[in-house]
Amino acid sequence: MLKMQLQDKTNFITIDQKKIIKRMLAYIFKFESMKGTYFFELNIVDEKEIQIINSKFRKKNYVTDVITFSMWDSNSSIRTELLGEIFLCKEKVISQAKEYNHSVNRELMFLISHGIFHLLGYDHQTPEDEKEMINNQYNVLEYLNIGR
């Protein structure tokens, strides 16, 4: 089971979106053939906070959409129950939904799934890795029946 602690400093996430996220977590848990219980924190923040985090921890001084801090080391077989933290920028969710001409809900679920897959050890350092990760995210959206 994947369990999420939500810290929504922007009051962005609706009750209906929480229900969709819960379905997403169950799907990813099954999709990844996970056993046991795992925890992560999802933080919804504004542009100012995500820029500070990006600058401090990644040495990149700009606003980004999602940042993850995974407790799982991809080079180790040790797996803790705590997966890590995801920081998601409310304004970027909204602006990217407009930019890509789809719903805010779709962008939100796409970025949350992106963060979760990062916590589970996926990355997009190579074209092959990126394709696998993006395909996983699209599978989640398809399962949730979230179109444009």
KOLDO-99618 format. One record per residue: residue in three letters; x, y, z of N, C-alpha, C in turn. Coordinates in steps of 0.001 Angstrom, whole numbers, padded with zeros to 6 digits, always signed. Each point is the difference from the previous one (the first is absolute). Layout:
BEGIN
ALAXYZXYZXYZ/...
This chain:
BEGIN
MET+000833-001171+000000-000833+001171+000000+000888+001248+000000/LEU-000359+000966-000833+000667+001299-000010-000854+000983+000777/LYS+000598+000649+000983-000722+000976+000803+000664+001367-000161/MET-000863+001008-000133+000488+001343-000243-000413+000934+001129/GLN+000944+000818+000424-000287+001106+000913-000013+001259-000857/LEU-001131+000685-000048-000135+001194-000832+000212+001260+000831/GLN+000902+000843-000476+000221+001333+000574-000297+001001-001115/ASP-001224+000507-000012-000428+000913-001059-000031+001423+000546/LYS+001104+000697-000131+000117+001361+000524-000792+001006-000826/THR-000503-000410-001163-000700+000906-000912-001506-000263-000068/ASN-000462-001017+000718-001414-000409-000058-000445-000281-001430/PHE+000817-000728-000714-000202-000280-001420-000746-001309-000248/ILE+000333-001033+000743-000529-001345-000239-001431-000106+000535/THR-000909-000434-000881-001401-000149+000391-000250-001395+000584/ILE-001138-000160+000603-000398-001318+000536-000069-001025-001128/ASP-000567+000389-001147-000074-000924-001138+001389-000389-000498/GLN+000928+000945-000030+001363-000321-000423+000679-000940+000986/LYS-000280+000160+001285+000554-000924+000996-000470-001421-000269/LYS-001244-000148-000409-000534-001335-000322+000710-000596-001215/ILE+000250+000834-001001+000710-000470-001200+001432-000394+000364/ILE+000646+000801+000829+001367-000311+000425+000030-001339+000733/LYS-000990-000248+000830-000068-001272+000732-000088-001175-000976/ARG-000809+000144-001053-000095-001050-001031+001333-000159-000721/MET+000663+001130-000257+001305-000031-000657+000998-000789+000834/LEU+000024+000260+001286+000948-000685+000883-000237-001504-000008/ALA-001260-000403+000040-000321-001436-000035+000456-000618-001323/TYR-000213+000709-001089+000401-000501-001309+001523-000142-000096/ILE+000734+001044+000391+001464-000048-000083+000546-001110+000888/PHE-000575-000181+001183+000420-001059+000914-000131-001362-000687/LYS-001134-000201-000646-000238-001273-000702+000891-000100-001244/PHE+000091+001070-000768+000804+000042-001221+001463-000341+000286/GLU+000506+000469+001129+001396-000228+000382+000192-001305+000780/SER-001070-000764+000194+000042-001267+000754+000650+000187+001370/MET-000413+001053+000673+000579+000312+001311-000686-000824+001082/LYS+000723-000230+001056-000514-000710+001179+000286+000868+001217/GLY-000900-000008+000972+000222+000777+001213-000683+001356-000063/THR+000445+000897+000852-000556+001348+000074+001134+001006-000121/TYR-000221+000998-000842+000999+001034-000248-000649+001370+000131/PHE+000790+000956+000455-000501+001331+000282+000797+001048-000774/PHE-000688+001067-000383+000677+001161-000567-000812+001242+000323/GLU+000658+001139-000138-000667+001272+000250-000113+000767-001307/LEU-001195+000535-000251-000237+000860-001147-000231+001406+000518/ASN+000852+000921-000422-000074+001401+000406-000413+000846-001194/ILE-001110+000717+000129-000423+000925-001046+000450+001388+000455/VAL+000842+000631-000817+000605+001272+000375-000188+001019-001121/ASP+000347+001246+000296-000083+001055-001008+001333+000159-000720/GLU+000017+000919-000972+001209+000203-000811+001203+000437+000828/LYS-000246+000858+000957+001104+000500+000821+000677-001142+000746/GLU-000796-000865+000613+000572-001099+000785+000705-001023-000879/ILE-000587-000348-001151+000652-001004-000861+001309+000557-000559/GLN+000067+001300-000264+001244+000590-000491+001079-000043+001080/ILE-000383+000261+001240+000957-000074+001107+000536-001425+000137/ILE-000890-000983-000030+000397-001409+000113+000909-000391-001165/ASN-000376+000398-001213+000780-000328-001183+001396+000620+000072/SER+000063+001236+000469+001283+000686+000119+000873-000627+001083/LYS-000598-000262+001145+000761-000513+001148+000510-001425-000223/PHE-000852-000873-000509+000357-001421-000070+000490-000456-001373/ARG-000374+000720-001061+000409-000415-001341+000904+001029-000668/LYS+000223+001132+000686+000852+001078-000531-000527+000523-001331/LYS-001344+000014-000143-000655+000517-001203-001003+001064+000453/ASN+000282+001242-000326-000782+001117+000524-001147+000380-000938/TYR-000976-000893-000112-001197+000294-000783-001169-000819+000547/VAL-001191+000385-000417-001218-000702+000398-000118-001259-000844/THR-000265-001131+000653-000197-001262-000704-001332-000599+000420/ASP-000418-001050-000671-001317-000571+000287+000004-000989+001165/VAL+000982-000892+000030+000026-001040+001038+001446-000309+000381/ILE+000209-000191+001292+001302-000412+000528-000245-001167+000947/THR+000809-001028-000125-000128-001151+000901+001298-000218+000767/PHE-000180-000485+001202+001121-000405+000834-000271-001443+000423/SER+000672-000923-000657-000229-001421+000241+000901-000518+001117/MET-000564-000834+000838+000772-000677+001038+000594-001307-000525/TRP-000426-000411-001175+000497-001233-000589+001212+000306-000865/ASP+001076-000699+000239+001207+000127-000797-000078-001026-001125/SER+000043+000484-001220-000128-000918-001141+001162-000983-000093/ASN+001110+000278+000669+001154-000894-000031+000000-001012+001148/SER-001078-000009+000777-000057-000875+001165-001277-000828-000024/SER+000074-001154+000595-001206-000834+000111-000776+000315+001273/ILE+000524+000894+000825-000681+000379+001243-001178+000900-000330/ARG-001166-000370+000501-001224+000751-000247-000665+000310+001337/THR-000128+001287+000306-000663+000405+001235-001493+000148-000249/GLU-000776+000058+001077-001440+000233-000142-000291+001433-000411/LEU+000907+000909+000321-000150+001398-000380+000622+000200-001380/LEU-000851+000328-000973+000483+000197-001365+000685+001353-000171/GLY-000552+001041+000629+000573+001334-000141-001067+001061-000091/GLU+000375+001110-000645-000892+001154-000102-000109+000479-001441/ILE-001174+000512-000328-000252+000631-001294-000438+001431+000283/PHE+000581+000947-000732-000418+001399+000054-000546+000359-001374/LEU-001226+000510-000011-000695+000305-001245-000442+001456+000023/CYS+000270+000726-001071-000320+001423-000083-001387+000212-000599/LYS-000896+000574+000775-001388+000243-000424-000063+000811-001296/GLU+000740+001098-000061-000063+000874-001174+000504-000694-001268/LYS+001012-000850+000151+000510-000733-001167-001013-001033-000485/VAL-000719-000625+000914-001056-000938-000406-000998+000730-000888/ILE-000425+001168+000443-001000+000773-000741+000551+000500-001333/SER+001191+000572+000005+000559+000555-001243+000338-001099-001015/GLN+000500-001140+000481+000324-001088-000932-001261-000649-000556/ALA-001072-000034+000763-001265-000513-000532-000451+000865-001177/LYS+000115+001317+000152-000348+000916-001094+000956-000186-001174/GLU+001286-000076+000299+001017-000138-001041-000205-001260-000832/TYR-000330-001105+000648-000166-001281-000695-001450-000246-000423/ASN-000856+000982+000261-001398-000057-000431-000745-001221+000545/HIS+000171-000231+001295-000802-001019+000652-000430+000495+001380/SER-000721-000824+000716-000581+000435+001269+001054+000109+001105/VAL-000308+000837+000967+000843+000121+001187+000076-001350+000708/ASN-001122-000704+000025-000044-001310+000654+000982-000976-000659/ARG+000050+000005-001319+000929-000886-000714+001451+000360+000336/GLU+000317+001289-000040+001367+000421+000301+000376-000346+001432/LEU-000932+000209+000914+000251-000317+001406+000307-001479+000176/MET-000812-000871-000571+000209-001440+000158+001252-000462-000734/PHE+000299+000621-001142+001216-000332-000736+001236+000321+000837/LEU+000010+001173+000618+001160+000409+000793+000118-000767+001314/ILE-001123-000308+000629+000064-000817+001219+000546-001382-000333/SER-000500-000606-001081+000514-001324-000383+001483+000097-000357/HIS+000401+001081-000640+001411+000216-000322+000843-000023+001277/GLY-000460+000735+001005+000714+000036+001279+000057-001363+000663/ILE-001108-000716-000030-000035-001328+000629+000974-000949-000699/PHE+000010+000010-001326+000934-000875-000711+001452+000368+000304/HIS+000277+001281+000162+001350+000387+000444+000304-000593+001372/LEU-000959+000079+000922+000218-000561+001342+000285-001489-000060/LEU-000572-000662-000996+000185-001450-000144+001258-000363-000790/GLY+000787+001008-000364+001282-000282-000640+000064+000227-001489/TYR-001094+000404-000620+000032+000296-001430+000661+001360-000213/ASP+000608+000154-001179+000523+001311-000357-000128+000181-001508/HIS+000501+001109-000491-000065+000269-001438+001330+000559-000481/GLN+001071-000682+000417+001350+000414-000380+000363-000432-001415/THR-000602-001074-000468+000239-000459-001368-001330-000002-000743/PRO+000018+000038-001325-001256-000053-000757-000835-001247+000320/GLU+000666-001129+000220-000718-001235+000315-000688+000094+001360/ASP+000732+000536+000984-000570+000170+001340-001168+000975-000031/GLU+000163+001082-000749-001066+001002-000096-001252-000605-000636/LYS+000188-000785-001051-001138-000625-000675-000747-000932+000954/GLU+000748-000802+000767-000628-000914+000957-000790+000772+001055/MET+000601+001047+000535-000658+000771+001055-001261+000696-000523/ILE+000107+000637-001149-001150+000701-000582-001101-000994-000347/ASN+000366-001156-000545-001008-001027-000289-000717-000450+001270/ASN+000739-000147+001081-000623-000348+001281-001008+001071+000418/GLN+000379+001259-000174-000902+001088+000371-001256-000014-000868/TYR+000160-000233-001299-001168-000075-000879-000885-001196+000354/ASN+000605-001107+000408-000789-001155+000455-000855+000373+001208/VAL+000566+000777+000909-000750+000448+001180-001184+000853-000436/LEU+000242+000965-000893-001083+000873-000458-001089-000804-000711/GLU+000417-000984-000777-000978-000854-000699-000834-000786+001007/TYR+000657-000577+000986-000704-000736+001045-001015+000896+000715/LEU+000401+001235+000275-000873+000938+000695-001053+000609-000927/ASN+000096-000324-001285-000919+000510-001007+000009+001529-000054/ILE+001216+000536+000020+000158+001452-000063+000520+000366-001377/GLY-000893+000537-000807+000383+000463-001343+000451+001442+000044/ARG+000078+000578-001108+000421+001394-000102-000979+000883+000708/
